[in-house]
Amino acid sequence: MKKHLSAGSARLPAKPSSPPGETGIEAMSDQEHSYTVEQTSQLLGISAQKLRRWDEQGILGAQRTAGGHRRYPKEVIDRLILANGGAIAEKTTRELASIKKTLAEKRRIIQLLIESEGRYRDLVETSHDLIWQTDGEGRFTYLNAAAHEIFGLAPRDLIGRCFFSFEANGAHVPNRRFLSMLHRNGEVQNHVTHLSTARGEDRWIGINARITRDDNGEMLGIRGTARDVTEQHLAIRRAEHVALHDALTDLPNRGALQRQVEAALLTSQPGAIVMIDMDHFKRINTVFGHGAGDQLVLGLSGVLRRVTRDRKGELFRVGEDQFVLHLPEARREDALAAAAIVLDAVQNYRLETAHNRVVSSITASIGVALHPLHGDDWATLLAAMDTATHQAKDQGRNRVTLFNQASGALRNSHRRSQWSRLISAALEHDEIALYVQPAMQIRTGVPVHNEIFMRIRDDRGAWAEARQFMSTAESMGYAPALDQRVLCRMLTHIHDHPNLPRQRYSVNLAASSISDSSWVRELVEIVQTSGVSGERLVFEVSEKAAMENIDATAAFIDQLRPLGARFALDDFGTGFSSFYYLKRFEVDYLKIHRSFTQDLQDNAESRVFIKAVNGLARDLKRQVVAKGVENAETLKLLKDAGTLYAQGKFLQPVARLVEGAAATRKRNSERA
C-alpha cells in the first residue's frame, strides 16, 4: 500500500492561506472538501502516527489550516479508498470468517464438554455402585446417590463423615489395616468391611480406593468406589458353613475338626479328642427304620452339646454314628472324666419313635487320645483316637478306653497313620494309578465291561492295591475324595478315547461316598458335564456297604439311573442276608466274591451256591459275574453252572490303564 500511494499521489501543494478578513463560510467550505487526521486514519485504516510519517516522507501530504491542523483533501482520500477498498474488504472478510470459524469451534467444544459432563453426571448419579471422594482426613466431600442404600442417609447428610464412622463391631482392626495398606501402596482393591447403616442394618461393603496427590506429592484426599457385597458375602459364609457342618445336626463336621485340632497342635498346648461311636447303630436303623436313626442322632447331639458346654469343649459329627468331642487344654484326668459323663448321658437317653416305640439301652464305645502325647500331627492323633475306639469295642463296648501304646495297638496306629499320610500325599500330587481288568462273556470271550482299580504308592514306592488302604481311607474320611478323583480320571479317559470300542467302565464306590447326599449330587453334575454318556458307566457297591446303608444305596441308584448308568452288587454272597435284601436294589450285575470261585473244584457247597445264584439272577433279570477265575477248570465249572460272565487273571490279568497325561507322567517317572 505504501508503494501504491507513492506512485499514485504526489505531495499536495499547500493551499494559500486565506487573506485577513476571510469569512467563516470559506472555512466551512474547506471542511466539507477535506478530512481530519482522525477521519483519514479511520477511512484508510492507518494509524495517525503512520499518517504523520507519510506526510514527512512526502508519500501522502496534508494541508494545513489557519490554526496549523492537518487536513486531507476528500478527493484524494476517496480515490485512495476506491483504489484499495477491494483488498481491505477481502482482508476484513477473511478475518471475519476466521473469527466466526474459531467461535463456532469453541462453541462446539464447549457443547461437547457440557454433553460429556452431563453423561458423566448421569452415569455417576444413577450408578448402583457408590462413587465417593474425601479430603486428606478421610471425610467425605462427595458421594453419589448410591450412598443412601449403603449408609441409610442422603449424600448431603454424609458430607464431613467417613466410612469408619459406620463400622460394625469387630471391623476396627481390619479397617486400620486397610488404611495402613492404602498409605503404603497408594491404592487398595476389594477390601471388604462390615458396616452398620443409620437404620441399624448390617452391610458388608467392598471398597476400592486410591489416594489423590498434588504436584508436590502431598496427599489431597481419597477417591474410589464401593459396592454392597452383603449377598455375596453371606452366600460365601453359608457355603463355608455347609462345607464345614453336618446337614442333619448342624454340628461342625470332620473337616472343621481337623482345622481346629491342627490349630491347637501348632500351639503345643495339651488337649484331648474323644470319639463317641454308637454301638449297634445299624441295628436301630434296621429294626426301627432309617428315620429312627436320624431321630436318635438328633436327640443325642442335643444331649452331647450340653455336656460339651459344661466342659468348655466343642462337639463334632464325623460319621453316621460317630461324634468327636474336642477338649482344648484338657489333660488325662479331665478327658477321662468328660468321657465318663458322656457315656452315662448316652446310657440314660431314651428315644420315642414316631410309632410310640421306645429305643432304650443305647450305648457307645468311647476312645480318648491326648495331644501332643499321642500324636503331634492330625493323621497320627486321629489314628490314635480311632485305635482307642476300636479297643473299646473289642473289650466289650459301652466303655471308655484311653489310647493304649502297647505294641500291637501301636503298630496298628502307626500303620493307619502311615497310610493316612500316603493317601493324603497321593491326593495332593495326583499320584493315583488306574488299573483295568475286563469282565468277559464266557462263551465268546467278548468283554462286558472294564473294571477300574486304583492304586497308590506304599512306603517303599510300590503300587499298593486298594484293599490295603481303603479301610484307613474310610475311617479317616479320604474315601469320597479318592472315589471322585478316580471317577473324573475314568471319565476323562473315556472322553479322550472316542475310537475305542464302546465298552462300559465300572468302578467300586465306598460306603461313605454313596451315603453322602452332597457327594452324590456332585457326582451327577460331573457325569452330566463330562461329555460321556451315562450308559457307559457301571457303579459297583460292595454287598457289605449296601447292607449297612440300604436307604442310601437305594437313593444313590435312583439318582444315577436316569443318566443311563448301570449298577453292580460287588462281593455278592458275603452278606448274611443277600437274597432278602436283593429285591431292594435295582442292580444289573451280581459280582460273586472270589472266595466262592477259588475253591469251586473242591467245595460242593460253593458249586451249589453258584448254581442257585444263577437261577435267582435269571428270574430277577440280573446278570452274574464270577470274580477271581484263575484256571480253565474253574471257568468250565462256572459255565456248567449257568454263569454267563467271568473275571480273573486266567481270562485277562489286571493291567495299567494307559491314560493321556497319566501315561506321560509314568514315562517321566520311569526315566527318572
VMD Tcl script that draws the C-alpha trace (Angstrom):
set ca {
  {0.00 0.00 0.00}
  {2.93 2.24 0.74}
  {4.26 1.75 -2.77}
  {0.84 2.26 -4.28}
  {0.30 5.53 -2.53}
  {3.72 6.82 -3.50}
  {3.08 6.10 -7.15}
  {-0.44 7.48 -7.26}
  {-0.15 10.61 -5.13}
  {2.40 13.44 -5.32}
  {2.76 15.68 -2.37}
  {-0.16 18.11 -2.49}
  {0.76 21.77 -2.83}
  {-0.10 23.82 0.15}
  {-3.13 25.93 -0.40}
  {-2.57 29.66 0.05}
  {-3.77 30.74 3.38}
  {-6.80 32.97 3.32}
  {-6.19 36.68 3.42}
  {-7.01 38.53 6.53}
  {-10.63 39.04 6.96}
  {-11.70 35.75 5.23}
  {-15.19 34.85 6.29}
  {-16.24 31.73 8.28}
  {-18.23 30.48 5.28}
  {-14.98 29.78 3.41}
  {-13.58 27.84 6.39}
  {-16.68 25.71 6.44}
  {-16.23 25.04 2.71}
  {-12.70 23.69 3.38}
  {-14.07 21.30 5.98}
  {-16.60 19.99 3.50}
  {-13.84 19.19 0.99}
  {-11.27 17.65 3.38}
  {-10.83 15.09 6.20}
  {-9.19 15.49 9.56}
  {-6.32 13.22 10.61}
  {-8.71 11.13 12.73}
  {-11.21 10.74 9.87}
  {-8.46 9.83 7.41}
  {-7.00 7.31 9.84}
  {-10.38 5.59 10.23}
  {-11.20 5.66 6.49}
  {-7.84 4.22 5.40}
  {-7.35 2.00 8.42}
  {-3.96 3.62 9.09}
  {-2.79 4.99 12.43}
  {-2.32 8.72 12.96}
  {1.42 8.22 13.62}
  {1.82 6.45 10.26}
  {-0.04 9.31 8.51}
  {2.39 11.76 10.13}
  {5.42 9.78 8.86}
  {3.91 9.61 5.35}
  {3.37 13.36 5.44}
  {7.01 13.94 6.42}
  {8.23 11.49 3.76}
  {6.06 13.08 1.05}
  {4.04 9.92 0.50}
  {0.69 11.42 1.42}
  {0.84 15.11 2.02}
  {-1.59 17.06 4.17}
  {-2.85 20.61 4.03}
  {-2.53 22.99 6.98}
  {-5.38 25.01 8.30}
  {-5.01 28.56 9.63}
  {-4.67 27.01 13.02}
  {-1.90 24.66 11.80}
  {-4.01 21.50 11.80}
  {-3.53 18.89 9.08}
  {-6.35 18.02 6.78}
  {-6.51 15.71 3.76}
  {-8.48 16.50 0.58}
  {-11.59 14.43 0.26}
  {-11.00 13.84 -3.41}
  {-7.59 12.23 -2.79}
  {-8.69 10.15 0.18}
  {-11.87 8.96 -1.55}
  {-9.80 7.96 -4.59}
  {-7.44 6.01 -2.36}
  {-10.39 4.32 -0.67}
  {-11.82 3.29 -4.03}
  {-8.43 2.05 -5.21}
  {-7.73 -0.06 -2.11}
  {-11.28 -0.81 -0.87}
  {-11.41 -4.34 -2.51}
  {-8.26 -5.51 -0.74}
  {-9.39 -4.16 2.61}
  {-12.83 -5.68 2.23}
  {-11.32 -9.04 1.24}
  {-8.96 -8.99 4.21}
  {-11.78 -7.97 6.52}
  {-14.00 -10.74 5.13}
  {-11.24 -13.33 5.68}
  {-10.66 -12.11 9.19}
  {-14.38 -12.14 9.97}
  {-14.73 -15.66 8.52}
  {-11.76 -16.86 10.59}
  {-13.24 -15.32 13.71}
  {-16.61 -16.92 13.01}
  {-14.95 -20.31 12.45}
  {-12.97 -20.02 15.66}
  {-16.06 -19.03 17.58}
  {-18.05 -21.92 16.07}
  {-15.28 -24.41 17.01}
  {-15.18 -23.04 20.52}
  {-18.96 -23.30 20.79}
  {-18.76 -26.94 19.52}
  {-16.05 -27.84 22.04}
  {-17.98 -26.18 24.86}
  {-21.12 -28.10 23.82}
  {-19.20 -31.40 23.77}
  {-17.80 -30.65 27.20}
  {-21.28 -29.86 28.50}
  {-22.66 -33.08 27.00}
  {-19.74 -35.13 28.36}
  {-20.17 -33.67 31.82}
  {-23.89 -34.42 31.60}
  {-23.25 -38.04 30.64}
  {-20.69 -38.36 33.43}
  {-23.10 -36.94 35.96}
  {-25.89 -39.23 34.72}
  {-23.64 -42.27 35.00}
  {-22.32 -41.28 38.41}
  {-25.66 -40.36 39.90}
  {-27.53 -43.39 38.55}
  {-24.76 -45.91 39.30}
  {-25.62 -48.68 41.76}
  {-22.01 -48.50 42.96}
  {-21.10 -45.82 45.46}
  {-18.73 -43.23 43.98}
  {-17.08 -41.14 46.66}
  {-14.32 -38.68 47.42}
  {-12.78 -37.49 50.69}
  {-10.42 -34.81 51.88}
  {-6.99 -35.54 53.33}
  {-8.55 -36.52 56.67}
  {-10.79 -39.14 55.07}
  {-14.00 -37.08 55.45}
  {-16.49 -37.29 52.61}
  {-16.56 -34.32 50.23}
  {-18.67 -36.00 47.56}
  {-20.94 -39.09 47.32}
  {-23.39 -40.11 44.63}
  {-26.98 -41.23 45.20}
  {-25.94 -44.85 45.98}
  {-24.84 -43.59 49.40}
  {-28.42 -43.76 50.64}
  {-28.65 -47.51 50.01}
  {-25.32 -48.25 51.68}
  {-25.44 -45.90 54.67}
  {-29.16 -45.21 55.01}
  {-28.54 -41.45 54.69}
  {-28.70 -38.95 51.82}
  {-25.34 -37.81 50.37}
  {-25.71 -34.30 51.82}
  {-26.05 -35.80 55.32}
  {-22.80 -37.72 54.93}
  {-20.53 -34.82 53.99}
  {-17.87 -34.49 56.68}
  {-18.26 -38.09 57.88}
  {-16.23 -41.17 56.82}
  {-16.66 -44.89 56.13}
  {-15.47 -45.97 59.50}
  {-18.00 -43.82 61.32}
  {-20.33 -46.71 60.48}
  {-18.01 -49.68 61.17}
  {-19.66 -52.60 62.94}
  {-18.22 -54.39 65.93}
  {-15.15 -56.35 65.01}
  {-14.31 -54.31 61.89}
  {-11.90 -51.96 63.68}
  {-8.67 -53.93 63.22}
  {-9.21 -54.83 59.52}
  {-10.11 -51.20 58.77}
  {-6.95 -49.90 60.40}
  {-5.05 -52.44 58.31}
  {-6.85 -51.13 55.21}
  {-5.76 -47.54 55.90}
  {-2.19 -48.66 56.54}
  {-2.10 -50.51 53.22}
  {-3.66 -47.53 51.42}
  {-0.99 -45.15 52.70}
  {1.75 -47.64 51.90}
  {0.66 -48.63 48.36}
  {-1.39 -45.63 47.27}
  {-4.40 -47.82 46.45}
  {-6.36 -50.82 47.74}
  {-8.62 -53.14 45.76}
  {-11.57 -55.22 47.01}
  {-11.30 -54.53 50.71}
  {-14.42 -55.89 52.45}
  {-15.58 -54.19 55.63}
  {-18.56 -54.72 57.90}
  {-20.73 -51.61 58.36}
  {-23.90 -50.84 60.26}
  {-26.25 -48.42 58.47}
  {-28.05 -45.49 60.06}
  {-31.07 -47.83 60.25}
  {-29.03 -50.42 62.17}
  {-28.80 -52.86 59.23}
  {-25.69 -54.97 58.68}
  {-23.85 -54.36 55.42}
  {-20.68 -55.87 54.00}
  {-19.10 -53.35 51.63}
  {-16.37 -53.95 49.07}
  {-14.17 -50.85 48.73}
  {-11.72 -49.77 46.01}
  {-9.71 -46.67 46.93}
  {-6.86 -44.55 45.58}
  {-5.04 -41.59 47.12}
  {-5.02 -38.29 45.15}
  {-1.96 -36.04 45.45}
  {-0.92 -32.51 44.39}
  {2.05 -31.63 42.17}
  {4.36 -31.89 45.17}
  {3.19 -35.36 46.06}
  {1.24 -34.21 49.09}
  {-2.00 -36.08 49.83}
  {-5.11 -34.19 48.78}
  {-7.65 -36.86 49.61}
  {-9.01 -40.27 48.66}
  {-11.42 -41.24 45.91}
  {-12.88 -44.53 44.87}
  {-15.88 -46.77 44.55}
  {-17.75 -49.08 46.89}
  {-20.32 -51.81 46.40}
  {-22.77 -53.60 48.66}
  {-21.49 -57.22 48.68}
  {-23.69 -58.37 51.55}
  {-25.49 -61.01 49.49}
  {-22.27 -62.47 48.08}
  {-20.55 -62.34 51.48}
  {-23.40 -64.13 53.21}
  {-23.57 -66.68 50.38}
  {-19.87 -67.45 50.85}
  {-20.35 -67.75 54.59}
  {-23.31 -70.08 54.03}
  {-21.24 -72.17 51.64}
  {-18.41 -72.33 54.16}
  {-20.90 -73.28 56.86}
  {-22.37 -76.04 54.71}
  {-18.89 -77.30 53.84}
  {-17.87 -77.46 57.50}
  {-21.13 -78.58 59.12}
  {-23.23 -81.71 59.21}
  {-26.54 -81.31 57.37}
  {-28.66 -83.24 59.89}
  {-27.42 -81.84 63.21}
  {-25.72 -78.62 62.05}
  {-22.71 -79.68 64.12}
  {-19.22 -78.98 62.77}
  {-18.00 -81.90 60.65}
  {-14.74 -83.79 60.21}
  {-13.18 -81.01 58.13}
  {-13.91 -78.46 60.86}
  {-12.49 -80.84 63.48}
  {-9.27 -81.20 61.52}
  {-8.90 -77.42 61.25}
  {-9.44 -76.91 64.95}
  {-7.12 -79.72 66.05}
  {-4.35 -78.65 63.67}
  {-4.60 -75.09 65.02}
  {-4.35 -76.46 68.58}
  {-1.33 -78.59 67.65}
  {0.50 -75.50 66.41}
  {0.33 -74.03 69.92}
  {1.79 -77.21 71.50}
  {-0.80 -76.87 74.26}
  {-2.16 -80.13 75.73}
  {-5.65 -81.25 74.84}
  {-7.81 -84.27 74.06}
  {-10.09 -85.66 71.40}
  {-12.84 -88.05 72.46}
  {-14.62 -90.23 69.87}
  {-18.16 -91.40 70.69}
  {-19.05 -94.34 68.43}
  {-22.63 -95.58 68.88}
  {-22.94 -99.32 69.48}
  {-25.19 -101.35 67.15}
  {-26.45 -98.25 65.37}
  {-27.09 -100.23 62.18}
  {-29.43 -102.48 64.14}
  {-31.51 -99.47 65.20}
  {-31.85 -98.43 61.57}
  {-32.82 -101.96 60.58}
  {-35.35 -102.54 63.38}
  {-36.91 -99.09 63.72}
  {-36.24 -97.68 60.23}
  {-33.86 -95.06 58.88}
  {-35.95 -92.24 60.29}
  {-35.41 -93.61 63.80}
  {-31.67 -93.45 63.24}
  {-31.90 -89.78 62.31}
  {-34.09 -89.10 65.35}
  {-31.56 -90.81 67.58}
  {-28.65 -88.83 66.15}
  {-30.53 -85.54 66.60}
  {-31.53 -86.40 70.16}
  {-28.04 -87.49 71.17}
  {-26.49 -84.42 69.57}
  {-28.58 -82.26 71.90}
  {-27.51 -84.30 74.94}
  {-23.84 -84.22 73.95}
  {-23.97 -80.47 73.26}
  {-24.94 -79.85 76.89}
  {-22.06 -81.99 78.15}
  {-19.69 -80.18 75.79}
  {-20.73 -76.72 77.01}
  {-20.16 -77.75 80.62}
  {-16.65 -78.92 79.73}
  {-15.73 -75.88 77.56}
  {-15.20 -78.06 74.52}
  {-16.71 -78.38 71.06}
  {-18.74 -81.22 69.59}
  {-18.37 -82.54 66.02}
  {-20.26 -85.14 63.99}
  {-17.71 -87.07 61.94}
  {-19.73 -90.06 60.71}
  {-23.19 -91.56 60.54}
  {-22.98 -92.80 64.14}
  {-19.81 -91.04 65.35}
  {-19.27 -87.84 67.32}
  {-16.00 -86.31 68.49}
  {-15.57 -84.05 71.48}
  {-12.52 -81.77 71.33}
  {-11.33 -80.53 74.70}
  {-8.64 -77.86 74.30}
  {-6.14 -77.71 77.18}
  {-7.65 -80.82 78.81}
  {-5.32 -83.27 80.49}
  {-5.72 -87.02 81.00}
  {-7.97 -86.81 84.08}
  {-10.17 -84.09 82.58}
  {-10.60 -86.01 79.33}
  {-11.47 -89.32 81.04}
  {-13.93 -87.57 83.38}
  {-15.67 -85.89 80.41}
  {-15.80 -89.22 78.55}
  {-17.39 -90.92 81.59}
  {-20.08 -88.22 81.74}
  {-20.76 -88.69 78.02}
  {-21.03 -92.47 78.45}
  {-23.53 -92.04 81.28}
  {-25.55 -89.47 79.31}
  {-25.83 -91.84 76.33}
  {-26.88 -94.77 78.54}
  {-29.65 -92.74 80.13}
  {-31.06 -91.39 76.88}
  {-34.45 -92.69 75.73}
  {-35.89 -92.14 72.27}
  {-39.59 -92.40 71.48}
  {-40.13 -93.09 67.78}
  {-42.99 -91.92 65.60}
  {-44.84 -95.20 66.25}
  {-44.63 -94.75 70.05}
  {-41.86 -97.29 70.29}
  {-39.13 -96.53 72.82}
  {-35.49 -97.04 71.92}
  {-33.54 -97.67 75.12}
  {-30.36 -99.44 76.23}
  {-28.34 -97.19 73.95}
  {-24.60 -97.48 74.49}
  {-21.42 -96.13 72.97}
  {-17.77 -97.11 72.69}
  {-15.56 -94.14 73.51}
  {-11.91 -93.72 72.60}
  {-9.70 -90.98 74.04}
  {-6.43 -89.65 72.61}
  {-4.31 -86.83 74.05}
  {-2.29 -84.29 72.15}
  {0.58 -83.92 71.73}
  {1.24 -87.09 73.81}
  {-0.41 -89.50 71.37}
  {0.31 -87.53 68.23}
  {1.67 -84.14 67.20}
  {0.00 -84.16 63.78}
  {-3.58 -84.67 62.65}
  {-3.15 -88.07 61.00}
  {-1.28 -89.64 63.93}
  {-3.67 -88.25 66.52}
  {-6.74 -89.35 64.56}
  {-5.29 -92.83 64.16}
  {-4.67 -93.00 67.93}
  {-8.27 -91.97 68.67}
  {-9.58 -94.46 66.14}
  {-7.45 -97.22 67.67}
  {-8.69 -96.40 71.17}
  {-12.30 -96.59 69.94}
  {-11.68 -99.99 68.35}
  {-10.09 -101.15 71.60}
  {-13.25 -100.10 73.47}
  {-15.38 -102.15 71.06}
  {-13.03 -105.14 71.24}
  {-13.21 -105.07 75.04}
  {-16.99 -105.41 75.05}
  {-18.37 -101.97 74.08}
  {-20.13 -99.48 76.38}
  {-16.87 -98.30 77.89}
  {-14.19 -95.60 77.74}
  {-10.68 -96.52 76.58}
  {-7.61 -94.30 76.62}
  {-5.25 -94.96 73.71}
  {-3.01 -97.90 74.67}
  {0.52 -97.71 73.38}
  {1.03 -101.46 73.73}
  {2.99 -102.90 70.83}
  {0.07 -104.40 68.85}
  {-2.18 -101.38 69.12}
  {0.74 -99.05 68.48}
  {1.71 -100.92 65.32}
  {-1.87 -100.67 64.05}
  {-1.99 -96.99 64.90}
  {1.32 -96.33 63.18}
  {0.19 -98.29 60.16}
  {-3.03 -96.28 59.88}
  {-1.08 -93.07 60.39}
  {1.35 -94.10 57.68}
  {-1.42 -94.95 55.22}
  {-3.15 -91.68 56.07}
  {-0.05 -89.72 55.09}
  {0.38 -91.75 51.91}
  {-3.27 -91.25 50.91}
  {-3.06 -87.52 51.61}
  {0.11 -87.25 49.50}
  {-1.47 -89.28 46.68}
  {-4.44 -86.90 46.57}
  {-2.30 -83.80 46.78}
  {0.06 -84.83 43.97}
  {-2.47 -86.87 41.96}
  {-0.23 -89.88 42.50}
  {-3.03 -92.37 41.84}
  {-2.60 -95.12 39.26}
  {-5.57 -96.67 37.46}
  {-5.54 -100.34 36.56}
  {-8.12 -102.17 34.47}
  {-9.44 -105.71 34.11}
  {-12.32 -106.74 31.82}
  {-15.27 -108.92 32.76}
  {-15.66 -111.35 29.86}
  {-18.54 -113.26 28.32}
  {-17.57 -116.87 28.97}
  {-18.99 -118.27 25.75}
  {-17.49 -115.73 23.31}
  {-14.64 -114.12 25.24}
  {-16.05 -110.66 24.45}
  {-15.59 -108.07 27.24}
  {-18.77 -106.92 29.02}
  {-17.19 -104.06 30.88}
  {-13.79 -102.92 32.15}
  {-13.44 -102.66 35.91}
  {-11.18 -99.82 37.10}
  {-8.98 -100.31 40.18}
  {-6.99 -97.60 41.93}
  {-3.59 -97.97 43.49}
  {-1.32 -95.60 45.39}
  {2.35 -95.88 46.27}
  {3.24 -97.53 49.57}
  {6.15 -96.53 51.80}
  {8.55 -98.47 49.54}
  {7.32 -96.75 46.38}
  {5.46 -99.79 45.02}
  {1.85 -99.56 43.82}
  {-0.43 -100.80 46.63}
  {-3.87 -102.28 45.97}
  {-6.94 -100.57 47.37}
  {-7.68 -103.40 49.84}
  {-4.50 -102.40 51.72}
  {-5.52 -98.82 52.41}
  {-9.29 -98.39 51.86}
  {-10.25 -99.18 55.46}
  {-7.97 -96.34 56.57}
  {-9.36 -94.12 53.82}
  {-12.90 -94.85 55.02}
  {-12.19 -94.26 58.71}
  {-10.25 -91.06 58.11}
  {-12.64 -89.55 55.57}
  {-10.46 -89.80 52.46}
  {-12.65 -92.29 50.58}
  {-15.05 -89.79 48.90}
  {-12.13 -87.72 47.59}
  {-10.40 -90.84 46.24}
  {-13.61 -92.06 44.60}
  {-14.22 -88.71 42.94}
  {-10.64 -88.49 41.66}
  {-10.86 -91.98 40.13}
  {-14.25 -91.23 38.56}
  {-13.01 -87.99 36.99}
  {-9.93 -89.73 35.60}
  {-12.07 -92.55 34.23}
  {-14.49 -90.11 32.55}
  {-11.56 -88.19 31.06}
  {-10.10 -91.42 29.68}
  {-13.42 -92.39 28.05}
  {-13.89 -88.90 26.63}
  {-10.33 -88.69 25.26}
  {-10.52 -92.09 23.52}
  {-13.64 -91.92 21.33}
  {-12.24 -94.51 18.89}
  {-12.02 -97.29 21.48}
  {-14.78 -99.97 21.43}
  {-17.89 -98.66 23.17}
  {-17.46 -100.82 26.26}
  {-18.68 -99.94 29.73}
  {-16.33 -98.99 32.54}
  {-17.07 -99.87 36.15}
  {-15.69 -98.50 39.41}
  {-16.29 -99.54 43.02}
  {-17.57 -96.82 45.37}
  {-17.06 -96.58 49.12}
  {-19.99 -96.62 51.54}
  {-19.11 -93.14 52.81}
  {-19.33 -91.79 49.26}
  {-22.77 -93.08 48.34}
  {-24.20 -92.16 51.75}
  {-23.12 -88.52 51.34}
  {-26.01 -86.81 49.52}
  {-23.92 -83.76 48.55}
  {-21.20 -86.03 47.12}
  {-23.83 -87.88 45.06}
  {-25.29 -84.60 43.73}
  {-21.81 -83.51 42.71}
  {-21.23 -86.87 41.01}
  {-24.43 -86.42 38.97}
  {-23.24 -82.97 37.86}
  {-19.78 -84.30 36.95}
  {-21.27 -87.05 34.78}
  {-23.73 -84.65 33.12}
  {-20.98 -82.19 32.16}
  {-18.32 -84.75 31.21}
  {-19.47 -85.36 27.66}
  {-19.60 -89.09 28.42}
  {-22.87 -90.98 28.12}
  {-24.04 -92.44 31.43}
  {-24.78 -95.68 29.55}
  {-21.05 -96.39 29.51}
  {-20.77 -96.36 33.31}
  {-21.24 -99.10 35.89}
  {-21.14 -98.21 39.58}
  {-20.25 -101.04 41.95}
  {-21.18 -101.11 45.63}
  {-19.97 -103.90 47.89}
  {-22.65 -106.03 49.45}
  {-21.42 -105.13 52.94}
  {-21.65 -101.40 52.21}
  {-25.10 -101.82 50.64}
  {-26.43 -103.80 53.61}
  {-25.19 -101.18 56.08}
  {-26.60 -98.27 54.04}
  {-29.76 -99.70 52.50}
  {-31.67 -96.44 52.09}
  {-28.59 -94.52 50.94}
  {-27.74 -97.22 48.38}
  {-31.29 -97.24 47.02}
  {-31.32 -93.43 46.83}
  {-27.94 -93.44 45.05}
  {-29.23 -95.85 42.41}
  {-32.41 -93.80 41.94}
  {-30.39 -90.62 41.30}
  {-27.93 -92.13 38.80}
  {-30.32 -94.47 36.99}
  {-31.91 -91.64 34.88}
  {-28.47 -90.91 33.40}
  {-28.38 -94.41 31.89}
  {-25.80 -95.80 34.31}
  {-25.80 -99.44 35.41}
  {-25.11 -100.89 38.84}
  {-23.41 -103.92 40.30}
  {-23.62 -105.51 43.76}
  {-19.99 -106.44 44.39}
  {-18.68 -109.31 46.55}
  {-22.11 -110.89 46.42}
  {-22.62 -113.81 48.79}
  {-20.59 -112.46 51.72}
  {-23.61 -110.90 53.46}
  {-25.83 -112.84 55.80}
  {-28.97 -111.58 54.10}
  {-28.00 -111.28 50.42}
  {-31.16 -112.80 48.98}
  {-33.51 -110.99 51.36}
  {-32.24 -107.51 50.50}
  {-31.58 -108.15 46.82}
  {-35.10 -107.02 45.92}
  {-34.38 -103.58 47.43}
  {-31.72 -102.73 44.86}
  {-32.27 -102.33 41.12}
  {-28.81 -103.62 40.21}
  {-27.84 -105.01 36.82}
  {-24.95 -107.26 37.87}
  {-24.25 -109.58 40.80}
  {-20.49 -109.99 41.12}
  {-19.78 -113.17 43.08}
  {-16.96 -112.93 45.61}
  {-13.73 -114.71 44.69}
  {-13.98 -116.92 47.78}
  {-16.71 -118.94 46.00}
  {-14.83 -119.35 42.73}
  {-11.36 -120.14 44.01}
  {-12.47 -123.34 45.78}
  {-15.10 -124.29 43.26}
  {-13.31 -127.52 42.25}
  {-13.11 -128.83 45.81}
  {-16.16 -127.36 47.52}
  {-19.55 -128.72 46.58}
  {-21.31 -126.04 48.65}
  {-19.71 -123.34 46.56}
  {-20.91 -125.04 43.38}
  {-24.45 -125.23 44.81}
  {-24.29 -121.56 45.75}
  {-23.11 -120.54 42.26}
  {-25.90 -122.52 40.64}
  {-28.52 -121.04 42.98}
  {-27.34 -117.50 42.33}
  {-27.51 -118.05 38.57}
  {-31.05 -119.33 38.81}
  {-32.13 -116.44 41.01}
  {-30.44 -113.93 38.70}
  {-32.30 -115.27 35.67}
  {-35.62 -114.94 37.48}
  {-34.81 -111.40 38.63}
  {-33.31 -110.44 35.24}
  {-29.87 -109.84 36.71}
  {-26.52 -110.83 35.21}
  {-23.94 -112.79 37.23}
  {-20.21 -112.08 37.01}
  {-17.90 -114.58 38.77}
  {-14.68 -112.96 40.03}
  {-11.30 -114.49 40.74}
  {-11.16 -117.03 37.89}
  {-7.60 -118.38 37.80}
  {-7.74 -121.57 35.73}
  {-9.60 -123.37 32.96}
  {-11.24 -125.88 35.30}
  {-12.92 -123.15 37.33}
  {-14.10 -121.46 34.13}
  {-15.66 -124.73 32.90}
  {-17.45 -125.34 36.21}
  {-18.84 -121.81 36.11}
  {-20.07 -122.30 32.58}
  {-21.71 -125.62 33.55}
  {-23.46 -123.86 36.47}
  {-25.05 -121.41 34.05}
  {-22.71 -118.45 34.66}
  {-22.53 -116.14 31.66}
  {-19.70 -113.78 32.65}
  {-16.37 -114.14 34.45}
  {-13.41 -112.04 35.51}
  {-9.93 -113.06 36.61}
  {-6.29 -113.31 35.70}
  {-6.87 -116.54 33.73}
  {-9.02 -114.58 31.28}
  {-7.01 -111.36 31.42}
  {-4.82 -110.08 34.24}
  {-5.09 -106.63 35.76}
  {-3.08 -104.12 33.69}
  {-2.17 -100.44 33.96}
  {-4.69 -98.19 32.21}
  {-2.79 -96.10 29.68}
  {-4.08 -92.56 30.04}
  {-3.02 -89.41 28.21}
  {-1.34 -87.19 30.81}
  {-1.00 -90.08 33.24}
  {0.99 -92.12 30.71}
  {3.34 -89.17 30.21}
  {3.87 -88.84 33.95}
  {4.52 -92.56 34.16}
  {7.17 -92.46 31.43}
  {8.83 -89.44 33.01}
  {8.98 -91.11 36.42}
  {10.39 -94.30 34.89}
  {13.10 -92.33 33.07}
  {13.95 -90.52 36.31}
}
mol new
graphics top color blue
foreach p $ca { graphics top sphere $p radius 0.5 }
foreach p [lrange $ca 0 end-1] q [lrange $ca 1 end] { graphics top cylinder $p $q radius 0.2 }
display resetview
